[in-house]
């Protein structure tokens, strides 16, 4: 192949390259994000093969979201700043504080379907 095996700090189970379109114009691979909590960002790097000069093609750092629980909290305020009353037809602004059993954590919007 024209590319060296992808390298990851934190990611595991890196798959082989797959020719996305079957014409050599795009390749894909997969890997598993870290399982540990709190999860730290992990990196993935791909270089050209040694036969093609070995130059770095790309290096990506991905933040890893943890898994929020029902310990997360919701608060809403009215345009007047009240968290207990809102005028009819007014727009409330709500905030989710993402938490798990150990305290503050991270998540993704899909963790909280509307």
C-alpha positions as CSV (number, residue, x, y, z in Angstrom):
1,X,0.0,0.0,0.0
2,X,1.0,3.6,-0.4
3,X,0.4,4.4,3.2
4,X,2.0,3.1,6.4
5,X,-0.3,1.5,9.1
6,X,-2.1,4.3,11.0
7,X,-0.7,5.1,14.5
8,X,-2.9,6.2,17.4
9,X,-2.2,7.3,21.0
10,X,-5.2,6.2,22.9
11,X,-7.1,4.5,20.1
12,X,-7.1,0.7,19.7
13,X,-8.2,-2.0,17.3
14,X,-7.1,-0.1,14.1
15,X,-8.6,-1.8,11.1
16,X,-6.9,-2.3,7.7
17,X,-7.4,0.3,5.0
18,X,-10.5,-0.1,2.8
19,X,-10.6,1.5,-0.7
20,X,-13.8,3.6,-0.2
21,X,-14.7,3.9,-3.9
22,X,-12.7,1.1,-5.4
23,X,-10.7,3.4,-7.5
24,X,-7.9,4.3,-5.1
25,X,-9.1,7.9,-4.6
26,X,-10.1,7.5,-1.0
27,X,-9.2,5.1,1.8
28,X,-10.8,4.6,5.1
29,X,-10.1,2.7,8.3
30,X,-11.7,2.5,11.8
31,X,-10.4,2.4,15.3
32,X,-11.9,2.3,18.8
33,X,-11.8,5.4,21.1
34,X,-10.4,5.0,24.6
35,X,-12.7,3.3,27.2
36,X,-11.1,4.8,30.3
37,X,-12.8,7.6,32.2
38,X,-12.1,10.3,32.3
39,X,-11.3,9.8,28.6
40,X,-8.5,12.1,27.2
41,X,-8.3,13.2,23.6
42,X,-6.6,10.7,21.4
43,X,-4.6,11.1,18.3
44,X,-4.5,9.4,14.9
45,X,-1.6,9.8,12.4
46,X,-1.1,8.5,8.9
47,X,2.1,8.6,6.9
48,X,3.1,7.5,3.5
49,X,4.8,4.2,3.3
50,X,8.6,4.1,3.6
51,X,8.8,3.3,-0.1
52,X,6.9,6.5,-0.8
53,X,9.1,8.7,1.4
54,X,7.4,8.2,4.8
55,X,6.1,11.8,5.0
56,X,3.3,12.6,7.4
57,X,0.0,12.8,5.6
58,X,-2.1,13.9,8.6
59,X,-2.4,14.0,12.3
60,X,-5.8,14.4,14.0
61,X,-6.6,14.9,17.6
62,X,-10.2,13.9,18.6
63,X,-11.7,14.8,22.0
64,X,-13.4,11.9,23.6
65,X,-16.8,12.5,25.3
66,X,-17.6,10.6,28.4
67,X,-21.0,9.0,29.2
68,X,-23.2,11.3,31.2
69,X,-25.7,9.9,33.7
70,X,-28.9,11.0,35.4
71,X,-26.6,13.0,37.7
72,X,-26.7,15.6,35.0
73,X,-28.7,18.7,35.9
74,X,-31.0,21.0,33.9
75,X,-31.6,24.7,34.7
76,X,-33.8,27.2,32.8
77,X,-34.1,31.0,33.1
78,X,-36.6,33.5,31.6
79,X,-35.6,36.6,29.8
80,X,-36.0,38.5,33.1
81,X,-33.5,36.2,34.7
82,X,-36.0,34.2,36.8
83,X,-35.6,30.5,37.2
84,X,-39.0,30.1,38.9
85,X,-41.4,32.0,36.6
86,X,-41.6,32.8,32.9
87,X,-44.1,35.0,31.1
88,X,-46.6,33.4,28.7
89,X,-45.0,33.1,25.2
90,X,-41.5,34.0,26.4
91,X,-38.4,32.1,25.4
92,X,-36.6,30.2,28.2
93,X,-32.9,29.6,28.0
94,X,-32.0,26.2,29.4
95,X,-28.6,24.7,30.3
96,X,-27.6,21.1,30.9
97,X,-24.7,20.6,33.3
98,X,-23.2,17.3,32.1
99,X,-22.3,15.0,35.0
100,X,-21.6,11.3,35.8
101,X,-21.1,9.5,39.1
102,X,-17.7,11.1,39.6
103,X,-18.8,14.8,39.0
104,X,-18.6,17.1,36.0
105,X,-17.8,15.3,32.7
106,X,-18.4,15.7,28.9
107,X,-21.0,14.5,26.5
108,X,-22.4,15.0,23.1
109,X,-25.8,16.6,22.1
110,X,-27.1,13.1,21.1
111,X,-26.8,12.1,24.8
112,X,-29.8,14.4,25.5
113,X,-32.4,13.9,22.8
114,X,-35.1,16.6,22.6
